Amino acid sequence: MDITQCPLSGKTRSEHDLLGYMNVPVEYYFGIQTMRALENFHISGIRLHSFPEFIRALAEVKQAAAMANRDLGILDAPIAEAIVKACMEISQGKLHEHFVVDMVQGGAGTSTNMNANEVIANRALEILGHQRGEYQYCHPNNHVNLSQSTNDAYPTAVKIAMIRTTAKVIASLRLLIDAFAVKGEEFAEVIKMGRTQLQDAVPMTLGQEFEAYAATLREEIERLEQNMKLYLEVNMGATAIGTGINSDPDYTPLCVDHLSRITGLQIVAASNMIEATNDTGVFIINSAVQKRLAVKLSKICNDLRLMSSGPRAGLNEINLPPMQPGSSIMPGKVNPVIPEVVNQIAFRVIGNDLTVTIAAEAGQLELNVMEPIIVHCLFESMEMLIRGMNTLRDKCILGITANEEVCRNMVYNSIGLVTALNPYLGYEASSELAQEALKTGKGIYELVLEKKLMSKEELDNVLKPENMVKPRKFAARK
């Protein structure tokens, strides 16, 4: 819950800005510019404190800036130390309820930047022994925002938060991959029918199917890790458009050095600050990687729903853990609700990717003012993917069981079994067998013995599960 939803005493302090004066409740660490944002932006209902890593990163950026300004002698040491202490408290999780502006906002993130500046300034004032709002001693703009602009502080904080949140995505993904790999081993001997175009293809094992899911998801770890590295380049010191106006020539290297030590990340300054200030290409790549992962997860969940369909009138190859009754009218029905919800998460991530793409394209000249919707979409997608993967693993994958007899019977009753005989009987004879099986309803196994095309011993050897699910040597054809 944010502070605006808590009971207030009714006491206020008067603050002013470019547009005039406003009474701010004394309980609030934020000030007038955050209040205006609260009035203007009732948009998504998702506020900054919904993403703690973002607030932490904002505080770290402000801390590094204060330390650099102190080192340069342009910010008095006592004020700098108070700002640093306030930022460290916020980094440790304090005062997050005061970060209240909507994630979706006009102004290219200015409301977010000022929310941070005001909270930090008012906490620093308390540390200095003053009252909140006594900005002559520590001002949100003059001191906390010194040598900065929203246009460098905001995207830098976003990138730091993205790195850490991506690490959480990878951690959840690794656990999910492990779960699929465990099932791959568990189902290694379960023979089943593979399918293409939803038609019988050739035999495989259920274990091979689940190991393939693990393999396709492993590929995404490398993509995510590569993308994290792109976020290490920041534009601190660019200020408004990348020219560095109102910042000291030595500010950028000092600030970046402090930020690297504070965050533990190998952060570097962008080689071209103007380009770094107006370009959102890294966000497009991040969104595309998230979309790719989401598409793979959704495809896997489609497969799980198909394989568990039935149980009497579907494939019924696997059993998903029953999580809740499936119908208000059909007794006994249990639905695959966990794969279904992951499907829906994927749809949202795909939609967010389109929003990010359009917003990135909408940038004009020296700044992309659409960054707030980009940031909102990226954080939302990552948080949903983390929760979705954790839910899929814990409430579905780990509890899947195989219906071995159903799987085996489908293989031996399938016309697709004829493909395994193709190297021995030839394509023409195998095709005739398939056509006759379709017409008569007889099984391939039965027809081969009936026509004496192979002995039972030969046929059983060819149709051993281990001989149908991997490459093997054949005699030369004449």
DRENZAGU-373415 format. One record per residue (C-alpha): residue number from 1; residue in one letter; x, y, z. Coordinates in nm, 3 decimals. Each point is the difference from the previous one (the first is absolute). Example, Ala and Ser with C-alpha at 12.3 -4.5 7.8 and 13.67 -1.06 7.14 Angstrom:
residues 2
<site 1,"A",<1.230,-0.450,0.780>>
<site 2,"S",<0.137,0.344,-0.066>>
This chain:
residues 478
<site 1,"M",<0.000,0.000,0.000>>
<site 2,"D",<0.131,0.347,-0.083>>
<site 3,"I",<-0.011,0.292,0.242>>
<site 4,"T",<-0.287,0.173,-0.181>>
<site 5,"Q",<-0.232,-0.281,0.109>>
<site 6,"C",<0.084,0.038,0.370>>
<site 7,"P",<-0.191,0.220,0.252>>
<site 8,"L",<0.134,0.355,0.024>>
<site 9,"S",<0.006,0.248,0.289>>
<site 10,"G",<-0.129,0.288,-0.210>>
<site 11,"K",<0.313,0.207,0.067>>
<site 12,"T",<0.175,0.141,-0.309>>
<site 13,"R",<0.303,0.192,-0.111>>
<site 14,"S",<-0.005,0.258,-0.281>>
<site 15,"E",<0.221,-0.062,-0.304>>
<site 16,"H",<0.030,0.188,-0.327>>
<site 17,"D",<0.119,-0.062,-0.354>>
<site 18,"L",<-0.021,0.166,-0.340>>
<site 19,"L",<-0.380,-0.020,-0.002>>
<site 20,"G",<-0.069,0.127,0.353>>
<site 21,"Y",<-0.055,-0.125,0.354>>
<site 22,"M",<-0.147,-0.321,0.141>>
<site 23,"N",<-0.056,-0.143,0.347>>
<site 24,"V",<0.180,-0.331,0.043>>
<site 25,"P",<-0.095,-0.236,0.288>>
<site 26,"V",<0.278,0.000,0.257>>
<site 27,"E",<0.014,-0.380,-0.008>>
<site 28,"Y",<0.123,0.002,-0.360>>
<site 29,"Y",<0.372,-0.009,-0.078>>
<site 30,"F",<-0.080,0.099,-0.357>>
<site 31,"G",<-0.093,0.355,-0.092>>
<site 32,"I",<-0.194,0.222,-0.234>>
<site 33,"Q",<0.120,-0.137,-0.333>>
<site 34,"T",<-0.089,-0.353,0.103>>
<site 35,"M",<-0.340,0.130,0.115>>
<site 36,"R",<-0.059,0.149,-0.345>>
<site 37,"A",<0.090,-0.333,-0.160>>
<site 38,"L",<-0.251,-0.173,0.228>>
<site 39,"E",<-0.267,0.241,-0.121>>
<site 40,"N",<0.092,-0.035,-0.367>>
<site 41,"F",<0.074,-0.368,-0.047>>
<site 42,"H",<-0.269,-0.244,0.109>>
<site 43,"I",<0.095,-0.234,-0.285>>
<site 44,"S",<0.119,-0.355,0.063>>
<site 45,"G",<-0.058,-0.023,0.374>>
<site 46,"I",<0.354,-0.142,0.025>>
<site 47,"R",<0.223,0.225,0.207>>
<site 48,"L",<0.376,0.020,0.035>>
<site 49,"H",<0.003,-0.201,0.323>>
<site 50,"S",<-0.132,-0.298,-0.195>>
<site 51,"F",<0.356,-0.044,-0.129>>
<site 52,"P",<0.241,0.017,0.298>>
<site 53,"E",<0.308,-0.058,-0.216>>
<site 54,"F",<-0.083,0.317,-0.192>>
<site 55,"I",<-0.024,0.205,0.320>>
<site 56,"R",<0.326,-0.150,0.124>>
<site 57,"A",<0.170,0.092,-0.327>>
<site 58,"L",<-0.135,0.356,0.011>>
<site 59,"A",<0.148,0.042,0.348>>
<site 60,"E",<0.335,-0.141,-0.112>>
<site 61,"V",<0.015,0.241,-0.294>>
<site 62,"K",<-0.072,0.295,0.229>>
<site 63,"Q",<0.259,-0.125,0.250>>
<site 64,"A",<0.270,-0.025,-0.267>>
<site 65,"A",<-0.085,0.348,-0.129>>
<site 66,"A",<0.023,0.151,0.350>>
<site 67,"M",<0.337,-0.166,0.060>>
<site 68,"A",<0.136,0.125,-0.333>>
<site 69,"N",<-0.123,0.352,0.068>>
<site 70,"R",<0.157,-0.012,0.347>>
<site 71,"D",<0.332,-0.114,-0.147>>
<site 72,"L",<-0.012,0.289,-0.247>>
<site 73,"G",<-0.062,0.249,0.281>>
<site 74,"I",<-0.330,0.123,-0.143>>
<site 75,"L",<-0.215,-0.160,0.270>>
<site 76,"D",<0.072,0.071,0.366>>
<site 77,"A",<0.117,-0.311,0.180>>
<site 78,"P",<-0.268,0.003,0.276>>
<site 79,"I",<-0.280,0.024,-0.257>>
<site 80,"A",<0.162,-0.265,-0.217>>
<site 81,"E",<0.037,-0.238,0.295>>
<site 82,"A",<-0.363,0.050,0.098>>
<site 83,"I",<-0.110,-0.076,-0.356>>
<site 84,"V",<0.224,-0.306,-0.009>>
<site 85,"K",<-0.143,-0.127,0.330>>
<site 86,"A",<-0.357,0.056,-0.120>>
<site 87,"C",<0.074,-0.186,-0.322>>
<site 88,"M",<0.155,-0.292,0.186>>
<site 89,"E",<-0.310,-0.030,0.218>>
<site 90,"I",<-0.221,-0.011,-0.309>>
<site 91,"S",<0.230,-0.256,-0.163>>
<site 92,"Q",<-0.052,-0.216,0.308>>
<site 93,"G",<-0.377,0.011,-0.044>>
<site 94,"K",<-0.107,0.297,0.210>>
<site 95,"L",<-0.249,0.267,-0.112>>
<site 96,"H",<-0.106,-0.196,-0.311>>
<site 97,"E",<-0.363,0.072,0.080>>
<site 98,"H",<0.069,0.366,-0.082>>
<site 99,"F",<0.086,-0.079,-0.363>>
<site 100,"V",<-0.355,0.042,-0.121>>
<site 101,"V",<-0.015,0.140,-0.354>>
<site 102,"D",<-0.159,-0.212,-0.270>>
<site 103,"M",<0.246,-0.194,-0.214>>
<site 104,"V",<-0.175,0.133,-0.310>>
<site 105,"Q",<0.040,0.377,-0.018>>
<site 106,"G",<0.068,0.289,-0.231>>
<site 107,"G",<0.325,0.192,0.027>>
<site 108,"A",<0.252,-0.269,-0.094>>
<site 109,"G",<0.037,-0.114,0.361>>
<site 110,"T",<0.029,0.343,0.165>>
<site 111,"S",<-0.268,-0.087,0.256>>
<site 112,"T",<0.193,-0.313,0.097>>
<site 113,"N",<0.325,0.194,0.029>>
<site 114,"M",<-0.161,0.271,0.211>>
<site 115,"N",<-0.175,-0.253,0.223>>
<site 116,"A",<0.347,-0.140,0.077>>
<site 117,"N",<0.156,0.346,0.039>>
<site 118,"E",<-0.268,0.114,0.244>>
<site 119,"V",<0.001,-0.312,0.217>>
<site 120,"I",<0.379,0.006,0.021>>
<site 121,"A",<0.012,0.374,0.073>>
<site 122,"N",<-0.256,-0.019,0.281>>
<site 123,"R",<0.168,-0.298,0.162>>
<site 124,"A",<0.336,0.179,-0.032>>
<site 125,"L",<-0.154,0.305,0.169>>
<site 126,"E",<-0.098,-0.216,0.298>>
<site 127,"I",<0.352,-0.142,0.016>>
<site 128,"L",<0.135,0.357,0.001>>
<site 129,"G",<-0.236,0.094,0.286>>
<site 130,"H",<-0.254,0.197,-0.203>>
<site 131,"Q",<-0.368,-0.039,-0.079>>
<site 132,"R",<-0.137,-0.149,-0.318>>
<site 133,"G",<-0.058,0.273,-0.254>>
<site 134,"E",<0.281,0.227,0.124>>
<site 135,"Y",<0.161,-0.021,-0.340>>
<site 136,"Q",<0.237,0.292,0.057>>
<site 137,"Y",<0.218,-0.255,0.183>>
<site 138,"C",<-0.033,-0.286,-0.250>>
<site 139,"H",<-0.194,0.054,-0.321>>
<site 140,"P",<-0.139,-0.276,-0.228>>
<site 141,"N",<0.128,0.177,-0.312>>
<site 142,"N",<0.295,0.207,0.117>>
<site 143,"H",<0.164,-0.273,0.206>>
<site 144,"V",<-0.145,-0.348,-0.061>>
<site 145,"N",<-0.031,0.056,-0.377>>
<site 146,"L",<0.330,0.189,-0.032>>
<site 147,"S",<0.190,-0.078,-0.326>>
<site 148,"Q",<-0.292,-0.213,-0.120>>
<site 149,"S",<-0.312,0.002,-0.211>>
<site 150,"T",<-0.289,-0.242,-0.013>>
<site 151,"N",<0.142,-0.092,-0.340>>
<site 152,"D",<0.313,-0.159,0.143>>
<site 153,"A",<-0.096,-0.097,0.357>>
<site 154,"Y",<-0.328,-0.171,-0.095>>
<site 155,"P",<0.129,-0.232,-0.279>>
<site 156,"T",<0.311,-0.082,0.202>>
<site 157,"A",<-0.212,-0.115,0.293>>
<site 158,"V",<-0.220,-0.196,-0.239>>
<site 159,"K",<0.302,-0.183,-0.142>>
<site 160,"I",<0.136,-0.094,0.342>>
<site 161,"A",<-0.340,-0.129,0.108>>
<site 162,"M",<-0.036,-0.190,-0.328>>
<site 163,"I",<0.331,-0.180,0.058>>
<site 164,"R",<-0.107,-0.118,0.343>>
<site 165,"T",<-0.351,-0.095,-0.106>>
<site 166,"T",<0.136,-0.190,-0.300>>
<site 167,"A",<0.220,-0.195,0.242>>
<site 168,"K",<-0.318,-0.102,0.183>>
<site 169,"V",<-0.157,-0.106,-0.330>>
<site 170,"I",<0.304,-0.218,-0.069>>
<site 171,"A",<-0.015,-0.153,0.349>>
<site 172,"S",<-0.365,-0.098,-0.045>>
<site 173,"L",<0.072,-0.126,-0.350>>
<site 174,"R",<0.284,-0.224,0.124>>
<site 175,"L",<-0.231,-0.159,0.256>>
<site 176,"L",<-0.262,-0.064,-0.265>>
<site 177,"I",<0.260,-0.153,-0.233>>
<site 178,"D",<0.115,-0.228,0.280>>
<site 179,"A",<-0.357,-0.114,0.056>>
<site 180,"F",<-0.043,-0.091,-0.367>>
<site 181,"A",<0.337,-0.181,0.002>>
<site 182,"V",<-0.105,-0.206,0.304>>
<site 183,"K",<-0.318,-0.102,-0.178>>
<site 184,"G",<0.206,-0.082,-0.308>>
<site 185,"E",<0.194,-0.255,0.204>>
<site 186,"E",<-0.311,-0.129,0.175>>
<site 187,"F",<-0.180,-0.062,-0.330>>
<site 188,"A",<0.304,-0.132,-0.191>>
<site 189,"E",<-0.154,-0.345,-0.054>>
<site 190,"V",<-0.357,0.111,-0.074>>
<site 191,"I",<-0.058,-0.067,-0.372>>
<site 192,"K",<-0.258,0.224,-0.167>>
<site 193,"M",<-0.105,0.124,-0.342>>
<site 194,"G",<0.164,0.312,-0.132>>
<site 195,"R",<-0.221,0.225,-0.210>>
<site 196,"T",<0.037,0.255,-0.277>>
<site 197,"Q",<-0.291,0.213,-0.125>>
<site 198,"L",<-0.196,-0.168,0.284>>
<site 199,"Q",<0.027,-0.327,-0.193>>
<site 200,"D",<0.183,-0.318,0.101>>
<site 201,"A",<0.366,0.026,-0.099>>
<site 202,"V",<0.257,-0.238,0.151>>
<site 203,"P",<0.059,-0.146,0.346>>
<site 204,"M",<0.204,0.180,0.262>>
<site 205,"T",<0.023,-0.004,0.379>>
<site 206,"L",<-0.182,0.236,0.228>>
<site 207,"G",<0.340,0.063,0.154>>
<site 208,"Q",<0.133,0.128,-0.332>>
<site 209,"E",<-0.293,0.238,-0.022>>
<site 210,"F",<0.064,0.148,0.345>>
<site 211,"E",<0.375,0.020,-0.052>>
<site 212,"A",<-0.070,0.195,-0.319>>
<site 213,"Y",<-0.198,0.249,0.208>>
<site 214,"A",<0.298,0.036,0.233>>
<site 215,"A",<0.234,0.047,-0.297>>
<site 216,"T",<-0.207,0.269,-0.171>>
<site 217,"L",<-0.025,0.198,0.324>>
<site 218,"R",<0.374,-0.033,0.068>>
<site 219,"E",<0.063,0.200,-0.317>>
<site 220,"E",<-0.178,0.298,0.158>>
<site 221,"I",<0.249,0.029,0.285>>
<site 222,"E",<0.274,0.106,-0.241>>
<site 223,"R",<-0.230,0.253,-0.167>>
<site 224,"L",<-0.096,0.152,0.336>>
<site 225,"E",<0.360,0.014,0.121>>
<site 226,"Q",<0.115,0.170,-0.319>>
<site 227,"N",<-0.273,0.258,0.039>>
<site 228,"M",<0.100,0.076,0.360>>
<site 229,"K",<0.344,0.109,-0.118>>
<site 230,"L",<-0.153,0.262,-0.230>>
<site 231,"Y",<-0.153,0.174,0.300>>
<site 232,"L",<0.340,0.075,0.153>>
<site 233,"E",<0.049,0.305,-0.227>>
<site 234,"V",<-0.159,0.310,0.156>>
<site 235,"N",<-0.023,0.370,-0.078>>
<site 236,"M",<0.055,0.159,0.342>>
<site 237,"G",<0.126,0.352,-0.060>>
<site 238,"A",<-0.189,0.035,-0.326>>
<site 239,"T",<-0.254,0.219,0.182>>
<site 240,"A",<-0.273,0.135,-0.231>>
<site 241,"I",<0.092,-0.123,-0.348>>
<site 242,"G",<0.350,-0.142,0.024>>
<site 243,"T",<0.207,0.318,-0.024>>
<site 244,"G",<0.079,-0.009,0.373>>
<site 245,"I",<-0.129,0.351,0.069>>
<site 246,"N",<0.011,0.091,0.372>>
<site 247,"S",<0.234,-0.288,0.085>>
<site 248,"D",<0.373,0.016,0.078>>
<site 249,"P",<0.237,-0.152,-0.260>>
<site 250,"D",<0.122,-0.246,0.265>>
<site 251,"Y",<-0.348,-0.088,0.125>>
<site 252,"T",<-0.074,-0.295,-0.231>>
<site 253,"P",<0.307,-0.215,0.080>>
<site 254,"L",<-0.036,0.072,0.373>>
<site 255,"C",<-0.372,-0.076,0.002>>
<site 256,"V",<0.038,-0.318,-0.205>>
<site 257,"D",<0.282,-0.119,0.225>>
<site 258,"H",<-0.208,0.057,0.313>>
<site 259,"L",<-0.303,-0.166,-0.161>>
<site 260,"S",<0.204,-0.306,-0.093>>
<site 261,"R",<0.121,-0.043,0.356>>
<site 262,"I",<-0.343,0.063,0.152>>
<site 263,"T",<-0.180,-0.246,-0.228>>
<site 264,"G",<0.276,-0.257,-0.041>>
<site 265,"L",<-0.051,0.020,-0.377>>
<site 266,"Q",<0.262,0.080,-0.265>>
<site 267,"I",<-0.174,0.315,-0.117>>
<site 268,"V",<0.162,0.210,-0.273>>
<site 269,"A",<-0.072,0.340,-0.149>>
<site 270,"A",<-0.149,0.009,-0.349>>
<site 271,"S",<0.243,0.103,-0.271>>
<site 272,"N",<-0.251,0.238,-0.159>>
<site 273,"M",<-0.226,0.166,0.257>>
<site 274,"I",<-0.240,0.152,-0.251>>
<site 275,"E",<-0.061,-0.337,-0.163>>
<site 276,"A",<-0.032,-0.168,0.339>>
<site 277,"T",<-0.258,0.255,0.112>>
<site 278,"N",<-0.234,-0.033,-0.296>>
<site 279,"D",<0.045,-0.369,-0.091>>
<site 280,"T",<-0.223,-0.272,0.149>>
<site 281,"G",<0.142,-0.291,-0.200>>
<site 282,"V",<0.108,-0.193,0.309>>
<site 283,"F",<-0.359,-0.004,0.121>>
<site 284,"I",<-0.120,-0.138,-0.334>>
<site 285,"I",<0.249,-0.286,0.025>>
<site 286,"N",<-0.099,-0.071,0.360>>
<site 287,"S",<-0.367,-0.010,-0.094>>
<site 288,"A",<0.068,-0.228,-0.295>>
<site 289,"V",<0.191,-0.245,0.220>>
<site 290,"Q",<-0.288,-0.004,0.247>>
<site 291,"K",<-0.245,-0.060,-0.283>>
<site 292,"R",<0.207,-0.290,-0.134>>
<site 293,"L",<0.002,-0.164,0.343>>
<site 294,"A",<-0.374,0.061,0.037>>
<site 295,"V",<-0.075,-0.157,-0.338>>
<site 296,"K",<0.199,-0.312,0.091>>
<site 297,"L",<-0.176,-0.030,0.335>>
<site 298,"S",<-0.337,0.038,-0.165>>
<site 299,"K",<0.078,-0.266,-0.261>>
<site 300,"I",<0.106,-0.242,0.275>>
<site 301,"C",<-0.319,0.071,0.192>>
<site 302,"N",<-0.204,-0.065,-0.315>>
<site 303,"D",<0.171,-0.340,-0.023>>
<site 304,"L",<-0.069,-0.078,0.365>>
<site 305,"R",<-0.368,0.081,-0.045>>
<site 306,"L",<-0.020,-0.223,-0.308>>
<site 307,"M",<0.187,-0.292,0.155>>
<site 308,"S",<-0.219,0.013,0.312>>
<site 309,"S",<-0.325,0.047,-0.193>>
<site 310,"G",<-0.290,-0.230,0.076>>
<site 311,"P",<0.032,-0.192,0.216>>
<site 312,"R",<-0.228,-0.241,-0.189>>
<site 313,"A",<-0.051,0.183,-0.328>>
<site 314,"G",<0.343,0.157,-0.049>>
<site 315,"L",<0.364,-0.103,-0.021>>
<site 316,"N",<0.030,-0.069,0.374>>
<site 317,"E",<0.375,-0.067,-0.026>>
<site 318,"I",<0.084,0.190,0.316>>
<site 319,"N",<-0.176,0.111,0.316>>
<site 320,"L",<0.038,0.357,0.121>>
<site 321,"P",<-0.033,0.057,0.374>>
<site 322,"P",<-0.367,0.081,0.077>>
<site 323,"M",<-0.003,0.353,0.142>>
<site 324,"Q",<-0.369,0.091,0.028>>
<site 325,"P",<-0.347,-0.108,-0.115>>
<site 326,"G",<-0.042,0.088,-0.366>>
<site 327,"S",<-0.365,0.080,-0.038>>
<site 328,"S",<-0.299,0.145,0.180>>
<site 329,"I",<-0.231,-0.231,-0.196>>
<site 330,"M",<0.199,-0.308,-0.106>>
<site 331,"P",<0.080,-0.222,0.300>>
<site 332,"G",<0.341,-0.166,0.002>>
<site 333,"K",<0.153,0.230,-0.262>>
<site 334,"V",<0.355,0.120,0.073>>
<site 335,"N",<0.161,0.255,-0.231>>
<site 336,"P",<0.369,0.063,-0.083>>
<site 337,"V",<-0.014,0.338,0.173>>
<site 338,"I",<0.374,0.044,0.053>>
<site 339,"P",<0.100,-0.036,-0.368>>
<site 340,"E",<-0.299,0.219,-0.086>>
<site 341,"V",<0.117,0.284,0.221>>
<site 342,"V",<0.353,-0.021,-0.141>>
<site 343,"N",<-0.149,0.021,-0.349>>
<site 344,"Q",<-0.170,0.323,0.104>>
<site 345,"I",<0.321,0.138,0.148>>
<site 346,"A",<0.166,-0.067,-0.335>>
<site 347,"F",<-0.275,0.188,-0.182>>
<site 348,"R",<0.057,0.301,0.226>>
<site 349,"V",<0.377,-0.009,-0.050>>
<site 350,"I",<-0.048,-0.017,-0.377>>
<site 351,"G",<-0.235,0.297,0.018>>
<site 352,"N",<0.245,0.192,0.216>>
<site 353,"D",<0.270,-0.064,-0.260>>
<site 354,"L",<-0.215,0.167,-0.263>>
<site 355,"T",<-0.052,0.298,0.232>>
<site 356,"V",<0.374,0.029,0.060>>
<site 357,"T",<0.068,-0.014,-0.373>>
<site 358,"I",<-0.251,0.273,-0.083>>
<site 359,"A",<0.115,0.217,0.291>>
<site 360,"A",<0.365,-0.033,-0.102>>
<site 361,"E",<-0.088,0.098,-0.356>>
<site 362,"A",<-0.189,0.306,0.130>>
<site 363,"G",<0.314,0.166,0.133>>
<site 364,"Q",<0.068,0.339,-0.152>>
<site 365,"L",<0.323,0.191,-0.034>>
<site 366,"E",<0.211,0.001,0.321>>
<site 367,"L",<-0.229,-0.190,0.239>>
<site 368,"N",<-0.256,-0.277,-0.001>>
<site 369,"V",<-0.277,0.129,0.226>>
<site 370,"M",<-0.176,-0.338,-0.015>>
<site 371,"E",<0.251,-0.167,0.232>>
<site 372,"P",<-0.247,-0.035,0.291>>
<site 373,"I",<-0.227,-0.236,-0.194>>
<site 374,"I",<0.306,-0.191,-0.121>>
<site 375,"V",<0.123,-0.037,0.357>>
<site 376,"H",<-0.344,-0.098,0.129>>
<site 377,"C",<-0.036,-0.270,-0.266>>
<site 378,"L",<0.348,-0.143,0.056>>
<site 379,"F",<-0.035,-0.023,0.377>>
<site 380,"E",<-0.350,-0.143,-0.026>>
<site 381,"S",<0.110,-0.264,-0.250>>
<site 382,"M",<0.296,-0.109,0.211>>
<site 383,"E",<-0.200,-0.019,0.322>>
<site 384,"M",<-0.274,-0.200,-0.172>>
<site 385,"L",<0.253,-0.236,-0.156>>
<site 386,"I",<0.168,-0.059,0.337>>
<site 387,"R",<-0.330,-0.076,0.172>>
<site 388,"G",<-0.125,-0.202,-0.295>>
<site 389,"M",<0.309,-0.220,-0.019>>
<site 390,"N",<0.002,-0.056,0.376>>
<site 391,"T",<-0.368,-0.094,-0.009>>
<site 392,"L",<0.045,-0.230,-0.300>>
<site 393,"R",<0.285,-0.182,0.170>>
<site 394,"D",<-0.148,-0.029,0.349>>
<site 395,"K",<-0.364,-0.065,-0.084>>
<site 396,"C",<0.030,-0.193,-0.325>>
<site 397,"I",<0.329,-0.142,-0.132>>
<site 398,"L",<0.125,-0.156,0.322>>
<site 399,"G",<-0.326,-0.191,0.045>>
<site 400,"I",<-0.051,-0.133,-0.353>>
<site 401,"T",<-0.041,-0.377,-0.033>>
<site 402,"A",<-0.007,-0.216,-0.312>>
<site 403,"N",<-0.273,-0.236,-0.115>>
<site 404,"E",<0.248,-0.256,-0.132>>
<site 405,"E",<-0.254,-0.256,-0.122>>
<site 406,"V",<-0.197,0.262,-0.192>>
<site 407,"C",<0.319,0.127,-0.164>>
<site 408,"R",<0.115,-0.353,-0.092>>
<site 409,"N",<-0.335,-0.106,-0.143>>
<site 410,"M",<-0.012,0.311,-0.217>>
<site 411,"V",<0.338,-0.092,-0.147>>
<site 412,"Y",<-0.097,-0.358,-0.084>>
<site 413,"N",<-0.340,0.101,-0.135>>
<site 414,"S",<0.132,0.290,-0.203>>
<site 415,"I",<0.043,-0.012,-0.375>>
<site 416,"G",<0.306,0.215,0.058>>
<site 417,"L",<0.172,-0.315,0.121>>
<site 418,"V",<0.050,-0.092,-0.362>>
<site 419,"T",<0.275,0.261,-0.029>>
<site 420,"A",<0.220,-0.217,0.221>>
<site 421,"L",<-0.045,-0.285,-0.252>>
<site 422,"N",<0.082,0.211,-0.303>>
<site 423,"P",<0.377,-0.087,0.001>>
<site 424,"Y",<-0.088,-0.373,0.001>>
<site 425,"L",<-0.305,-0.022,-0.227>>
<site 426,"G",<0.052,0.298,-0.228>>
<site 427,"Y",<-0.215,0.306,-0.056>>
<site 428,"E",<-0.253,-0.159,-0.239>>
<site 429,"A",<-0.074,-0.303,0.215>>
<site 430,"S",<-0.018,0.222,0.310>>
<site 431,"S",<-0.246,0.235,-0.174>>
<site 432,"E",<-0.224,-0.293,-0.095>>
<site 433,"L",<0.004,-0.117,0.360>>
<site 434,"A",<-0.101,0.345,0.118>>
<site 435,"Q",<-0.288,0.021,-0.249>>
<site 436,"E",<-0.129,-0.344,0.093>>
<site 437,"A",<0.021,0.079,0.369>>
<site 438,"L",<-0.208,0.313,-0.059>>
<site 439,"K",<-0.266,-0.192,-0.196>>
<site 440,"T",<-0.026,-0.304,0.223>>
<site 441,"G",<0.073,0.144,0.341>>
<site 442,"K",<0.265,-0.261,0.054>>
<site 443,"G",<0.332,0.085,0.163>>
<site 444,"I",<0.330,0.013,-0.189>>
<site 445,"Y",<0.146,-0.265,0.228>>
<site 446,"E",<-0.289,-0.233,-0.076>>
<site 447,"L",<0.017,0.054,-0.377>>
<site 448,"V",<0.374,-0.061,-0.024>>
<site 449,"L",<-0.036,-0.338,0.167>>
<site 450,"E",<-0.314,-0.082,-0.199>>
<site 451,"K",<0.178,0.066,-0.329>>
<site 452,"K",<0.314,-0.176,0.122>>
<site 453,"L",<0.213,0.297,-0.092>>
<site 454,"M",<0.214,-0.054,0.308>>
<site 455,"S",<0.025,-0.267,0.268>>
<site 456,"K",<-0.132,0.084,0.344>>
<site 457,"E",<0.354,-0.004,0.135>>
<site 458,"E",<0.121,0.242,-0.268>>
<site 459,"L",<-0.301,0.228,0.046>>
<site 460,"D",<0.033,0.006,0.377>>
<site 461,"N",<0.368,0.087,-0.031>>
<site 462,"V",<-0.068,0.288,-0.239>>
<site 463,"L",<-0.279,0.131,0.220>>
<site 464,"K",<0.196,-0.005,0.324>>
<site 465,"P",<-0.030,0.347,0.153>>
<site 466,"E",<0.376,0.050,0.004>>
<site 467,"N",<0.015,-0.078,-0.373>>
<site 468,"M",<-0.268,0.252,-0.095>>
<site 469,"V",<0.109,0.314,0.184>>
<site 470,"K",<0.360,0.049,-0.116>>
<site 471,"P",<0.217,-0.050,-0.310>>
<site 472,"R",<0.124,-0.356,-0.076>>
<site 473,"K",<0.206,-0.187,-0.259>>
<site 474,"F",<-0.176,-0.161,-0.298>>
<site 475,"A",<0.108,-0.249,-0.266>>
<site 476,"A",<0.075,0.132,-0.349>>
<site 477,"R",<-0.302,0.020,-0.230>>
<site 478,"K",<0.016,-0.189,-0.328>>
